[in-house]
């Protein structure tokens, strides 16, 4: 019975709430593990779920044979809460057994941004006239110019570039939940995109079927998120930055550098597509820390 309700819930979040296949797959992993724990406790129907079952499952995730990080436990509990809330809304539960189960306290994790010099070195590492290098340059310039997530960038179609005379003055991005936002594109990114669209993309598209995708792989199909991440990592290795990159490195750098340059936090929130300004304010902590360090180093009476 719970297995059947799980499938109904996953269809609900995929179709009615527009969650991405990656998110739905994560829900499935978390909830399948939860149902195994519930079955071991004798709960195979919704009405048998209790706060104790949810609490015990969270404890096993933290303290079992393969202990999980607090962030993973918090994500699993979030998945469970979504499922049990759905069961309540469907009339299969009268009270929500997960609502009062506390999530583990997460340490404050500040995003790691590259310096402006490191970004310039990373972008320079994509220089070249080969089609792949022109694509890589356009991809990285776009990520830094717009703060787009890697998944948002690879989901772009050519028609999402908006401007007069073929110039991409702004770009249409689709964020979490399919929420659309329009973001300006700077001159460096525009030039890189123009070079890629004119000199590289037609050659790449000739190797595959016609596709509206903006960024293509060597076989002419839409570039995957995994390959985009490999492109970023390879550029980082060539640039010899000496720091660990993440798929969000350009996004974090975009936000941090805007705030350091005096941009309003709510403008940055809109550009990043954050639902809450509180999420964007993490970056103000980063810039405040940088200012404090600079002050402590430079001022004769700071120490």
Secondary structure, DSSP 8 states (H G I E B T S, - for coil): -HHHHHHHHHHIIIIIS---HHHHHHHHHHHHHHHHHHHHTT--SGGG--HHHHHHHHHHHHHSTT---HHHHHHHHHHHHHHHHHHHHTTS-SS-TTTTS--------------HHHHHHHHHTT--SSHHHHHHHHHHHHHHHH---HHHHHT-BGGGEE-GGG--SEEEEE-GGG-EEEEE--HHHHHHHHHHHHHTHHHHHTTS----BSSB-TTSSB--HHHHHHHHHHHHHHHT--S---TTHHHHHHHHHHHHTT--HHHHHHHHT-SSHHHHHHHHHHHHHHHHHHHHHH-TT--
